[in-house]
């Protein structure tokens, strides 16, 4: 006889069943990574990290929804006092909906740059972990916590595709627009720089003012671009800012 509800809950599943739960979450992560890798290779904002975390949280939530309420009945199927007619999954569903709005508030769009997707996915994953812990599935909740944390650390350290890109703001005044365009094309091809948006204004003295938003590899620093563009004949003023 179990003295606590947690002990009873843990006794409902064998080690083999817990291993199967782990496998389900892990496979969910692999599936999310496959989808995210395809998206990030196309330089979409939601990349590998976002898809892995969302898929991991979805797998975790599904396990919680199916198996986390075994402590409402005895092994013979008899319902405990006070639980008849209860629907514990109903509250869990409302948590998922509510946290989705919370995550949406962390997503910001500035021009062609979108920030906060991974944070929003992490918030949603955290809600799933909270559901697991709150329902007594401590082992599953702790496993998912470790898994999401490791994913975040590794994916920030080893970035691919769009996750390895940063956004730069370039403003410069040039006397020879043709020479500048040719030099910028050379730099962009060498360093894999994408021009997201551009605005060119011609002044009365014949100079051209360029205002551009660029996407480039994180390894490309401000000094690299300024050094290269400053060497172009006819560049009178130049400013460049790069941020993640």
Buried (B, 14 or more C-beta within 10 A) or exposed (E): EEEEEEEBBBEBBEEEEBEEBBEBBBEBBEBBBEBBBBBBEEEBBBBBBBBBBBBBBBBBBBBBBEBBBBBBEEEEEEEEEEEEEEEBBEEBEEBBEEBEEEBEEBBEEEEEBBBBBBBBBBBBBBBBBBBBBBBBBBBBBEBBBEBBEEBBEEBEEEBBBBBBBBBBBBBBBBBBBEBBBEBBEEBBEEBEBEEBEEEEEEEEEEBBBBEBBBBBEEEBBBEBBBEBBEEBEBBEEBEBEBEE
